[in-house]
Amino acid sequence: MPGQIVGMDAEVPAGTVVVVIDVIRAFTTAAVAFERGVPGIACVPSAEAGRALRRRHPSRLLGGENGGLTPADFDFGNSPFEMSVAEVGGRELIQSTSNGTRGLVRYPAPAALLAASARNAGSTARWITKHHPATPCTLVCTGLTEEDRACAEHLRALLDGSAPRPADLVAGIMAGAAEHARSAAGLPAAERVDLSRDLPFCCDVDRSGFAMVGDIRPDHVALTMVRS
């Protein structure tokens, strides 16, 4: 079952277990949202799709980013720190991000579809092992930086029955954060994303005791929290 690791543009065969990974920051933020009491998350491919869904469901909160920054009409950004102190009040969340949620909606016919970050890697592996022990698995890195690859390697090792070191995963996340900082160094200050308050959440390996399982809908993927 240990799966292949691919980028978001790769062709993924139908009927496989697909795990979409975004450590900094979409699926870390999603995990924190579930921890805070959000009962479900509708993941959409774009900010406009998020706005359209909220027009149909005005009671839902809208969170995420466009180009790393929070759109003015969103309730929250793509920040696990911000979500950790948010007043969500048990409301459903719509999430739109440039990589994570956009990647999640790309796979129309998986055997199972999951969202993962370091925060729930162990729970994700346990869910797959329990429900799809013999099904091929594809681990999709939505970003081109080190943190998603490190998480995918960690998850693949868990699925293989190994015991990877959380410290190695944290080192990969920090290396990815450094890549983000270097790529943003030439941007105007207003366009740079400050990750300093988010990184402790991104590096908190296996804090979340649940998998995030996706149900494919016509215009979004509905994520639910499943204890494992």
Disulfide bonds with the S-S distance in Angstrom:
none
